[in-house]
Amino acid sequence: MRGLLILLIALLPGASGAAIVATRNLQAGTVIAPDDLTWDEGAHGGITDPAQAVGMQTRMAIYQGRPVTAGALRAPVLVSRNQLVRIAFDAGALRIETEGRALGEGAAGDVIRVMNLGSRSTITALVRDDGTLVATSSPTENK
């Protein structure tokens, strides 16, 4: 009787998992391409749509055959720590640009700290989709 119950549970819809897995070892920081992923009917606990992973960057290593989870992915880093950057500040028709050094890394939409090389002061800036930085008036603005 117990064996029949186990068999019935195994045959229920959704009892067996299916997920996207890595086709090769992916190091932390790898931007995922379509050929890095494959569908595995026996895997569970990972994402089920490859579009959720393609173009994203890995936060940690993902080993071949392991499910790709949403927590292991992030938007690609556009600005690296210590990178020399151009900072813009817009106020109506006024636009001020200066050089700075990123004090952290950031993806599109992130607010990061940047050192203004002219004044040596630290400011916060929003990383745009194209990798440019726009100074914010407060650290919480645009979050």
C-alpha positions as CSV (number, residue, x, y, z in Angstrom):
1,M,0.0,0.0,0.0
2,R,2.8,2.4,0.9
3,G,4.5,1.7,-2.4
4,L,1.3,2.5,-4.3
5,L,1.0,5.8,-2.5
6,I,4.6,6.8,-3.4
7,L,4.0,5.9,-7.0
8,L,0.8,8.0,-7.1
9,I,2.6,11.0,-5.6
10,A,5.4,10.7,-8.1
11,L,2.9,10.6,-11.0
12,L,1.0,13.7,-9.9
13,P,1.5,16.8,-12.1
14,G,4.2,19.1,-10.7
15,A,5.7,16.3,-8.6
16,S,8.7,16.0,-10.9
17,G,10.7,19.2,-11.4
18,A,12.0,20.8,-14.5
19,A,14.4,23.7,-14.6
20,I,17.2,25.5,-16.5
21,V,20.7,24.1,-15.8
22,A,24.2,25.3,-16.7
23,T,25.8,23.5,-19.7
24,R,29.3,24.3,-18.4
25,N,30.9,25.6,-15.3
26,L,30.1,29.3,-15.0
27,Q,32.5,31.4,-12.9
28,A,31.2,34.3,-10.8
29,G,30.9,37.4,-13.0
30,T,30.1,35.5,-16.2
31,V,27.5,37.1,-18.5
32,I,25.2,34.2,-19.5
33,A,24.7,33.4,-23.2
34,P,22.0,31.1,-24.6
35,D,24.4,28.3,-25.2
36,D,25.3,28.3,-21.4
37,L,21.8,26.9,-20.6
38,T,19.8,23.8,-21.2
39,W,16.5,22.4,-20.0
40,D,16.6,19.5,-17.6
41,E,13.4,17.6,-16.8
42,G,14.9,16.2,-13.6
43,A,16.1,19.4,-12.1
44,H,14.1,21.5,-9.6
45,G,14.6,24.6,-7.7
46,G,15.8,26.7,-10.6
47,I,14.3,29.2,-13.0
48,T,12.1,27.8,-15.7
49,D,12.4,30.5,-18.4
50,P,15.8,31.0,-20.1
51,A,14.9,34.6,-20.8
52,Q,15.3,35.3,-17.1
53,A,19.0,34.3,-17.3
54,V,20.3,35.3,-20.7
55,G,22.2,38.5,-20.5
56,M,22.4,38.4,-16.7
57,Q,25.6,38.1,-14.7
58,T,26.4,35.3,-12.2
59,R,26.8,36.4,-8.6
60,M,28.6,33.1,-7.7
61,A,29.9,30.1,-9.5
62,I,27.3,27.8,-11.1
63,Y,28.5,24.3,-11.9
64,Q,27.6,22.2,-14.9
65,G,24.3,20.4,-14.5
66,R,23.2,22.5,-11.5
67,P,20.0,24.5,-11.7
68,V,20.3,28.2,-12.3
69,T,18.5,30.1,-9.5
70,A,17.3,33.7,-9.6
71,G,19.4,34.4,-6.5
72,A,22.5,33.5,-8.3
73,L,21.9,36.2,-11.0
74,R,22.1,39.9,-11.2
75,A,22.0,42.6,-13.8
76,P,25.4,43.0,-15.5
77,V,27.9,45.4,-13.8
78,L,28.3,48.5,-16.0
79,V,30.6,50.5,-13.7
80,S,33.5,48.7,-11.8
81,R,35.1,49.8,-8.6
82,N,38.0,52.3,-9.1
83,Q,36.9,52.9,-12.7
84,L,37.4,56.5,-13.9
85,V,33.9,57.8,-14.8
86,R,32.2,60.9,-16.1
87,I,29.7,62.4,-13.7
88,A,26.8,64.6,-14.9
89,F,24.6,66.8,-12.8
90,D,21.4,68.2,-14.4
91,A,19.3,71.0,-13.0
92,G,16.8,72.3,-15.6
93,A,18.8,73.8,-18.5
94,L,22.1,73.6,-16.5
95,R,24.4,70.6,-17.0
96,I,27.7,70.2,-15.1
97,E,30.1,67.4,-16.0
98,T,33.2,66.3,-14.2
99,E,35.5,63.3,-13.8
100,G,35.3,60.9,-10.9
101,R,36.3,57.5,-9.6
102,A,33.7,54.9,-8.7
103,L,34.0,53.7,-5.1
104,G,31.9,50.7,-5.8
105,E,30.5,48.7,-8.7
106,G,27.0,49.2,-10.1
107,A,24.5,47.9,-12.6
108,A,21.8,49.9,-14.3
109,G,19.6,51.6,-11.8
110,D,22.0,51.3,-8.9
111,V,23.1,54.3,-6.8
112,I,26.8,54.2,-6.1
113,R,29.3,56.3,-4.3
114,V,31.7,58.3,-6.5
115,M,34.7,60.5,-5.6
116,N,34.8,63.8,-7.5
117,L,38.4,64.0,-8.6
118,G,38.3,67.9,-8.8
119,S,37.1,68.5,-5.2
120,R,38.0,65.1,-3.7
121,S,34.4,65.0,-2.2
122,T,32.3,61.9,-2.2
123,I,28.9,62.0,-3.9
124,T,26.3,59.5,-4.9
125,A,25.3,58.9,-8.5
126,L,22.8,56.8,-10.4
127,V,24.1,54.4,-13.0
128,R,22.1,54.7,-16.2
129,D,21.4,51.9,-18.7
130,D,24.3,53.1,-20.9
131,G,26.8,53.1,-18.0
132,T,26.9,56.9,-17.5
133,L,26.5,58.4,-14.0
134,V,24.1,61.1,-12.9
135,A,24.8,62.8,-9.6
136,T,21.9,62.6,-7.1
137,S,21.1,65.2,-4.5
138,S,20.7,62.5,-1.8
139,P,21.8,58.9,-1.4
140,T,18.2,57.7,-1.3
141,E,17.0,59.6,-4.4
142,N,16.2,57.4,-7.4
143,K,16.2,54.2,-5.5
